[in-house]
Amino acid sequence: MTDLNERFRTLDRLAPPDLWDDAERRRPGTRLLGSRRHRLITAAVALVVAAAGIGLAATTFDGSRQRDTSDVVGFPLENGVIAYVSNGEIWLVQADGSEAARVEIDAPGLVGGPAWSPDGRRLAFDVNSYPPEGAPKGGYDDVYVANADGSDVVRLTYERGARLPAWSPDSSRIAYASQQPDGGSQIFAMDADGSDPNQLTSGPAFNMRPAWSPDGASIAFESVFDRNSDVYVMSADGSDPHRLTNDLAWDGDPVWSPDGDHIVFVSDRDPSGIYMMNADGSDVRLIEPDDDVANPNIAWAPDGRFLAFTSSRGPGFGRAIYVLELSSGVVIQITDRGPLWGPAWQPVLGDEGVSPLPSPGEPTVAIPPSTAEVVDTFAVGEDVRSVAYGEGSVWVAASNNDGTLGGWIIRIDQQTHEVQAEIPVEVIPTWVVGGGAMAFEDKDLWVVGDLERPGAFDDPGGGADAAVIRIDASTNEVVQTISVGGAGGADLAFLDGELWVLLFGDGSVDHVTEVVQVDRVNGQVLARIPLTASWAHTIVAADGRLVVIEGGSQAVNVGAHVTVIDPVTATMLGTETRSGVEGPVVSAGGVWAATDEGFARIDPVTGTLVERSPSLDPSRYAICCGFIEADDRGIWFIAFDGRTGSGKLRLELFNPESGEVSELVTLGEGTPVAMAVSPDAVWILNYEGTLTHVDLG
């Protein structure tokens, strides 16, 4: 299944070429290889990223900070609250940024694409969930409705790809985009109880993001075809579809004005930003410049005077929700930055006012450690390769140390350091330095490496194949082995539940590296994307994209460049060549790399290095050992004195938001080869076969 992750989660999810998750999360399907500058991913990325969990918590904008709306005349709280998605959860916030609260919804997966009912009392949304028992896995998306407080959840569709619902003005119908068996996307409309679904669009284009006109007579939508996206409008029964924009650009996310006279949309035309046009497509004009046109969703306030939208403008990483007053052009930021998608503005509720927000809960913020202490360094095995943390334990990969490709996965109690299990495996990570190649997904440990095969290693297909194993953490048993060809595995990542493997190709792909999509249930290879270099180490997933740092023939820090892959279209974007690059890693939703000068964020849309940190002091912050790790607290690395190349190694933490580096603790003996981070500890694996436990206090 595909995920067009941005417009579906910003659309809220899509499929091959996968505009599904451009439609707001992403999902893979048949990939179109080649180079495209347009964001088929946008529709799918939004869907994917916006969906990621559900619960009940709350916070004001960054705790106590309130937005100053004194320069916005009559800033209207009476317009209702704004719904948006963060990490797969629906949040509600007042239009001035106050009283942000997470909605607790009992849904079986990641939530996205919120849309208000016309009376403002219920929300329609899509859920990316797992399939029923016995059915093939991979991207089940369906439309649900619930009360504004998250209660009374009702499932309306039973498809493998129904997303981005939109309520008709009379509440009788809900339009949505539906992924089709051929990988395309079409718009359907059904009764508000889920009955009588009717297909409204057809043809080879990816049609998505339906938006009803205020009188209910028409539906505007985004249509992607042949590298371009345009805004179309049709009658509510699907007849008379006609194009409103035709600028050889990405035009999408159409939203009607409350009076029905205008439509706003986003465009990457020059200049890029939010545009407005008459309902017949005439008089197109820019109303708000914005470079982040791959991601904005737009919501028009019920009184017609304001627009809410998402943007990554300004310093920091991630996106925030902004409100624009149309008459004055004043823009205010109403949420903190993060993986945010899809504002939807609640209609005014007459005499009873707006629906109450859920009771605020405790904000969930990753707090950087203030202290750190080396607790112990203890032996774990010979020829150790990688370390990971998950399911309350530390997991170390070690080889047989006998010349074969197999080894052991050793499970260690994080408190007592006792070995809980020694799991014999045919596949272990192949790296001598750098770790990686192990990841947790759905409470299982996934490991990529080499699987022994007959024949010579220099022969195509001989010697070894890249392979992935899955270990059930509840039983400590290998429950699945998947061979994916090539000559050896390098790393793996999960994007919206889909498995992607970075591997070294064999003679069939001129010995370059590849990124391969694998059905994690039946082991089928769904897509193979050759890269441009013969060496790459790490792959990560963020913002609906896959990011790899490729290098030359020997190592990734020689002639390195960033490659960003759109899993929907297989678009690959590269940055300038650089030396000394480590990473990539994901911290709080942003992709980062370490360079000779310092840290830099990777733009997952363009592939460029942006928001560079101040240069690191080489006397204190020379990065050691060929790896970095990250979580929401920042980027963890090991440093030494770069002037002398000697001295004790130190564990340090870079804060992407402040640009500051904290020196946490001086390490003891040992040559670090890999590192894993848990909520209260850092685990450093050493070449000598030892594991260092650093307590974070």
N, C-alpha and C positions, 0 to 999 in steps of 0.2 A: 504494500500500500504506500501511497505517496503522501508527502506532507508538504503542502505549499504553505509554509508556515508563516507568513507574515501577514498576509492580508486576512487570512482566516483567523488567525489569532490576532492578527491584525486584519486578517480576514477570519482566521482562526483555525486553519489547517488545509492541504490539497494532494494530488497524485500525478503520475507521469503524463506529460512532463511535469507534473506536480505543481500545480498552482493551488493545490488544496490548502497547503498551509501558508501559502502566501495569503491565502485566504485566512490564515490565522494560526496555524501551527504548521509544521511541515511533515511531510511523509514521503517516502520514496516510492517510485514505481519504475516504469521503463524510462531510462534516462536518455536525454538527447545530448550526445557528446558534441563539444564545440565551445566556442567563446561567444557569450552574449553579454551585452552591457545592461540589458533590461532586467527587471526584477520579477521574473516569474516566481521568484522566491518570496517576493514581498507578500503576495497573497497567501502563500502557504506559511511563511515564517511567522506571520502575525498569529496565525491560528495555533501554531505549535507552542510558541513561546508564551503566549497568553495563557496556555493551559498547563497547570502544574500543581494541583492540589486543592484542598478545601478545608476550611476550619473556621474558627471564630477567634479573632483577635482584633485589636484596634490600637490606633495612635493618632495624635494630632500630627500635623505636618512637621516632621522631624522633632516630635516631642512637643516642645513649647513654642516653636516658631510659628507665628501667624503671618499670613500675607497682608501687607498694607493695601487695602482697597479704597483708601480715602480719596485717591485721585480718579477713581472710577465712579462716576455720578450714579447714585441709586443702585449700587451693585446688588443684584437681585437674588437674595436667598429664596424668595418665593418661587423661583423657577424650579425648585425641587433639587434632589441630590443627584450627583453624577456617579454612575456605576462604571467601574473599570476592572481590568483583570491584572493581577500580579502573581506570577508563579502558579498559574492554574487555579487561582482563587478569585472570587468576585469580592470587590471592595466597594463601599459606598463612601462618598465624601461630600461635604457641603461645598457649594460653589465658591466659597472664599477660602477653602483649604482646611476648614476646621472639622472636627468630629469624624475623622476617618475611621472606619470600622470594617472588619472582615465579616462577610456573611457566611454563616455555617450552613452548608448545604450537604445533605446526605446523598451524594452522587458517586457512582462507581468509577471515578477516574478524574481526569483533568478537565477543568471547566473553562470555557471561553465564550466569546461572542455574545455578551449580554445585550438584551433588547427589552425595553420597557413595554408593558401593555399600555394601551391608550389611557386607561384610568389610573396608571401609575402604581397599581397595587401588586402586580406580578412581574416576574422576569422570565423571559425565554432565554435559553442559552444552549450551547452544545457541550457534550461531554465526550472526551476521548477515553475509552475504557477497554478492558480486556473482553474477549469474546466468551460465549458460553462454553461449558465443558464439552470437549470433543471437537469444537470448531477450530479452523485454522486461525492462528493469532495474527495480529498485525493491523492496528489502526481501526478500531471500531469507533465511529463518531455518530452520535445521535442527538436529536433535539429534545430538550426537556423544558418544563416550566415549573416554577415554584413561586411561593409568596415572596414578597420583598424581604422578609426576615429569614428566608431560607427554608421555611416549613412547607409541607404539602408538595413534595417533589413528585412530578408526574412525567413519565417518559412518553414521548409522542411518536417517535420514529424507531424503526428496527432495521437500520441499514448499516452498510460499512462505509459511511461517508456522508452524513447529513450535518451541515454546519451553517453558521451565520444566519440565525433566524431573524426575521423582521415581521413585526405585527402590523396587520392592516389597520387603518384608522378606526374602523367600526368594530374591531376586536374579533371579527368572525373568521379571519384567515391568517395563516402564518406562512410567509414565503421563506425559502431557504435554498442554499446551494447544495447540490448532491453530487458526489463523486460517482462517475459511471464506470461500468466494467471495462471500457476501453481506455480508462485513465483520464478521460475528460471530466468536465464539470458542467452541469446544467442547473437551471433554476426551476424549482418546483414551488407549488403553493398547496397547502392543505387546510382543512378546517382546524379551528383552534384546539379541538380535542384530538388531533392527529389523524382523523379520518379523511377520506376522499382526496388523496394526493394527486395532483395533476402536473405534468411536465409542461413548462411554459416556454423554454428555449430549446434549441437544437443546433446541430451543425458542428463543425470541427473546432470552434473556439472554446476557450475556457470561460464560461459565464458564471459569475459569482457576485457576491455582495449586493443582494437586492435591497432596494429602498423604495418604500411606497410614497406616492405623492399624498399630500394632506387630504385630498378629496377621494382617495382610494381608487381613482380611475387609471392610474399609470404606475409603472414600476421602473425606476432607473436601476441600472446595473453596470458592472464592470465586465468587459469582454476582452480577453487576451488572445491574440492570434498573430503568428508570424513576427514575433519579437516586439510587438507593440501592444499597448493596452488602451482602450478607448471607453468612454462613457456612452452608453446606449440608453434608450427609453423605449418602453413598449406598453401596450394596453395591459390592464390587469389580467386579462385572459390569455396573454402571450401573443396576441396579434399585433401587427404593425410595428415590428421592431425597427428602430432607425438610430443611426449613429449621430451623436451630438458633438463629439470632438474627433479631430483627425489631424494631429500635429506631429505624427511620427515620433511620439514620445510615450512615456508611461503616464496615462491619465486614468485615475481610478478613485475608489472610495466615494462615490457620489452620495450627497445628502441634500434633501429638499429643505428649503426654507419653510417655516411654519405657515406662511401665506401661500405657498405653492408657486411663487413667481420666479424663484431662483433655485439654482443648484450649485453647491460648492463641491470641489473635488481637489485631489492632490495631483501634482504633475512634476516630472523631472525635466520639463522643457526649460529653456533658458529665459529668465531665471526660474529656478525651481521653487516650489512652495505651494501654498493653498490658493486656489483660483475660484472665482465666482463667475457664473454666466446666467443669462436668462434661461427660463425653462425650455425654450426652443433651441438652445445652443448658441444664441447670438450674444454679442457684447461680452466676450471673455476677457476678464481682467484679473491681475494679481492682487490679492488682498493681504497676504502675509507671506513674506519670503521665508523659506526654510530649506536647509540643505538635507534634511532628514526625510525626504519624500518617500523613501522605501518603507517607512513605518507609520506615518501619521494616520490615525483614525480621527474622524470628525463627528461632533455632535452639535446640533443647533439647539440653543436654549428655547424653551417653549414660547418666550415673549419675543423671540426673533432678534434680540439685541446682542447676543453673545454666541461665540463658538468655543467649544472645548476641543482640544486636540492633543496628541502625544508628540513629543519631540525629544531629541537628544542634544539640542542646542546648548551652548554654554559649557562651562568646565565640568569635570567629573565624567562618570560613565553611566551607562543605562539611560532610561528615558523617564520623562516626567509628564504629568498632565498639566496643560496650560489652558487658561481662559483668555480669549480675545474679545474686547469690546469693539464692535464693528464701527461705531461712530467715531470713536476717539483713536482707535488703533492701539490702545493700552493693552499690554499682555501681562498677566500675572501667572506665576508658577504656583500650583495648588497642592502638589504632592512632592515627596522626595523622589530622587532618581532611583530607578531599578528596572527590572524586566516588565514594563507596564504596557498595556495594550487596550485599545477599544473603549473610549469613553462613550457612555450612553446617558442622555440627560432625561431625568424623570419628568413626566408631564405634571403640571399643576393639578392638585386634587380637589379643587373647589373649596367648599366651606370647611372640610375636615383637614385641609392643609396636607403637607407632604407626609409620606409614611415615615414613622420613626426609624432612626438608625438602630442597628443592634447595639446592645450595651458594650461600651469599650472594654476591651480586655488588655492584657499586657502586651506591649510591643515586642516583636521578636527582632532583636538586633544582635549581630555577632560582635561581641566585645573583645578587642585585642587584649592579650594577656599583659599584665603589669609586671609579673615576675616569672622566672623560669629557673629550673634546677635540674641538673643531671642526677637522676635517681640511681641508675645502674647501667653498666655495660656487661652483657652476658652472652655466652656462646649459643648459637642457634644451628650451625651446620657448616659444611664446606661448600665452596663454590656457590655462594649466595648470589641471587640475581635481582630480586625485586621484593618490595614490601608493600602491603596494603592494609587499610583498616576498614572493618565492617562487621556488623552483627556482634558488636561488643568485644571483638577479638582482633589481634594482630596476626596477619598472614604473611609468611615468608616463603619465597620460592627458592629452592636450592637444587642443584643438579645432582645426578648420580656420581659425578666426578670420576666416571670410568670411560669417557669418550663417547657414550651414547647420548641421545637427545632428551631422554626422560629425566625424571627427578622426583622431588617431593614438594608438596605444599604443606608447610608446617603451621599449625594453628596454635597461637600462644595466648594465654590468659594475660590481659593487660595489667592486672593487679599483682598477681603472684609470679608472673613470668614463667609459669609452668606450661609444658607442652600439653595441649588439649587433644591434638590429633596429628598424626603423620600420614598424609594421604599420598600414596604412590600415584604418579601421573606419567603419561607418555609425552606430555607437552609442558614445557616451562618457558618463561621469557628468555630470550637469547642474549639480551644486553649484558655486557660486563660492567658498564657504568651507565647510570641514568634511570634505572628502574622502569616503572611504567608497565604496560602490557597486562595489568590486572585491574579489574574494575568490578564493582558491585552493581547489580541491577535486579530488582525484585527479590532481594534477600539472597541472591545466588552470587557466587564468585565466578567471574569469567576470566579466563587466562588465554593469552595468545602466544604462540611460539612456533616451534618446528615439530613436525611429525615425521618420523623416520620412514623413508621409502626406499625401494631397491633401485640400484643403478648408481651412476656417478653423479656427483653434485653439479658437474659442469654440463650434464646432459639436460635438455629440456624435460622438465617433469621428473628428473631423477634425483636420488639422494634424499630429498626432503620436500615436504609440502608445508605451506603455512597452515596452521590448524588452530582451532579454538576449542577449549574444553569448558564445561559448566560444572561447578561443584555446588551441590545442595548444602547450604550452611547448616541446615537442621539435622542432616545425617552425616555430614563430612564425607560424602561419596561423590565420585565423578558420575554424573548422570547423562552426560552428552559429550560426544567428540565430533567435531565438524572439520573436515578437510576442505580447504578453499583454494587449493592449487598454489601456483607461484613457487618460490624457492624458500621462503621463510617468513614468519610473522614478525611484525615490529610493534604494533600497538593496536588498541581497539577503543571505540567510543560508542556511546548510545545517544542517538538523537531522536527524541520523542518516542523512545521505546524500540527504535530500530537499531540493529547491530551493524556497525561499519568497522572494517578491518583495514589497517595500513599494513602492507606487506611488500616484500621484495619479489619482483616478478621473475619469471624464468625466461628461457629463450624465446618464448612466444610473444613477449612484449619487450624485446631488446634489453632485457635485464634492468629495466627501470622500476621504480616503485609504483605501486598501484593502491588505489582505495577501492575496496570491494564491499558491496552491500550484501548481507547474508540474512536469509530468513532464519531467525533463531529457533524456530520450531522444527522445521524439516531439513535445515542445513543447506537449502538451495541457494546458489549464488544468483542474486537478482540483478546486479549491475557490476561492471568492472570499469574503473576509470583510471587509465594510465596517467601518471604524473610526468613531470618533465626531467627529473633528476634521478640519479641512481641511488641516492641516499636520503633517508628521512627517518626521524626517530619517533615523533609523538603526533597524535591526532586528538583534537578536542572538538566538542560540539557546543555552540552557543549561537543565540539569535537565529536559529534555524539553519545555520551554516556549519560546515566542517572546516577546520583550520589546521593546516600542516605547515611546518617549516621544512623546506627542502634544502639540500646542500649539494655539494659536488660529489666526486667519486669516493671520497674518504670519510668525510664527516659533515654534519649539518652546520658546523660553525665555519666552514670554508665556502665562501661564495653563496651564503644562505639567502633565500628569498621566501617570502610568505605566499602560500597558495591557499586561497579560499575557494571552497567547493559549494556550489548550490546543489543540494542533493536532488532537486527536482529537475534541473536542466543540465547538470554537470558543468556549469559555468566555472571556469578557473581564472582567478585574478591574482597577479603577482605584484610585489612591491619592488623597490630598488634593492639591488644586491647589497648585503651587509656582511660584516665579519663578527664573530663572537656572539652569535645569537643563541640564546637558550630558551626553551619553551616549545610550544605555547602552553599557557595555563589559563584557567578560568577563575576569576575572582569576582564574586558578587555579580555575576552575569556578564562581565566584560572579559575579553580575551587579551592577554598580556604576553610580552616577551621581554627577556633581558638582553640588552645590547652592551657593547663596550662602554657606552656613555652612561647608561642607566636603564630604567624600565620604560617601556612604551606600550601603549594600548594599540591593539590591532583593530581597525575598523572591519567588522565582519561583512560589510557590504562591498567596500572597495578593495580590501586587502592591504591598505596602506597603514603605516605606523603613525599614530597620532597621539596627542596628549603625552608627550615625552616628559619624563620626570627630570629634575635637575641632575646634572652629572654626579655620579657617585664619587666620593673621596677615595682615591685608590689606596690611601694609607689605611683605610678602615673597611671599605666595602667592595673589594675585588671578589667576584663571585667564583666560588670553588666548585670543582668536582663534576661539572657537566650536567647539572639538573637544578630545577627549581620546582616547588610545589605551591599550591594556592588553595584557599577557601574564602569564605566571605569576610574573614578578618584581614586578609591581605595576601601577600606573596612571601613565602618562606624560602630562605636560601642560606647557604653556608658560605662564610666570607673569610678572607685572610688578608694579610698586609700585602697589598699589591706592589708596594715599592721594593720590598725585600724578597717577596715570594716565600716567606717563612713565617714562623710564629704559630701560635695556637689558632685553631679554627674556631669560628664563632657562629652560633645560630642567630639569624637576624630576620626581621619582618619588615617588609615594605608596605606602607599604607597607601593604596592607590588614590584615595580621596585627598589626603593631605600632602602626599609626595614625600613624606618623612620615612626614615629608616630607624627602627629600634633595635639596639643590640641587646639580645635577650640573655645569652649565657655562653661562656667559654666551654668548648668541648674538650674531652680527654683524648686519650690515644685512639687511633683508628683512622682508616682511610674510607671516608663515606662514599658509597656507590648508589644509594637510593634513600628516599625519605617518604614517610607517610604521616599524615596529620589526623589526629582525632580531636574531639571536643576539648579535652583537657590534657593532651600530651602530643609530643612530636616523637616519632620513632625513626631513628637513623640507622640504616643498615650499612655495615662496614665490610670492606674487602676481606678482612681477616676472619669473617664468618661470625661476627658479633653483632648485637643489636643494642643501640643506646636508647634508653628511655629518658626523655626530657619531660619533666612535669611542668605544666604551665600555671600551676597555682590556682 
